[in-house]
Amino acid sequence: MNPYILTILLFGLGLGTMTTFASSHWLLAWMGLEINTLAIIPLMAQHHHPRAVEATTKYFLTQAAAA
């Protein structure tokens, strides 16, 4: 994976976590969790192994149904 993309994804993961921790309203906490989800999904599928892709797909579908 390109180091710039990896840096952006890790920054997004940190930003989402800090947004969730610093939130004082449930909507802001939800936005932080969504930012975390968008950042972690490509990181989960980074290794091109069938189980990693399957886990990523299941995580995405569960999160999409819950949202």
N, C-alpha and C positions, 0 to 999 in steps of 0.2 A: 504494500500500500504506500502511496505517495506520502512522504513525511509531512507535507503541508496539509493534506487531507486528514491525516492522523492527528495533527496538532489542532485543527479546527474541530474535529469530533471530540477530542479530549477537553477542549475549551468549552464546547457546548455541554458536555457532561458536567463539568464543574459549574457552569453558569446555571444549569437546571437545578443542580443540588443546592447551590447557594440561594436561588430564588425560592425554592421550596422551604428551606430553613428560615429564611428571612420574611416569609409571607405572614401577613396579618389577616388575610381574607382567604376563604376557601377557593375562590376563583384563581387567585395568584398562585396558590399551592398546586392547583390542578395544572396551570400553565407550566410550572416548573417540572412537574412530573412528565408532561408531554414533551418538553424539551429533552429531558433525560431519555425518553423512549426513542425520539428521533436520533439521538446521538448514539445510543447503545446498539440499535439494530444493525447498522453496518459493521460495528466492531464485533458483534457476535458472529456475523457471516464472513469475517475476514479470512479465516482458515477455510479453504475450499474442501471441506470434508462433508460427506452426506449427512452426518448427524448434526453438524453445526448449522447447515442450511435448514434441516428439518426443525431444529430447535428454534431457529430464528423465525421461520414461518409460523410455527405454533405460537410463539410469543407475540408476533405481530397480529395474528388473527384473534387471539384472546384479548389483547389490548384494544384492538379496533372494535370488538364486540362490546367491551366494557365501557368504552368512551361513548 
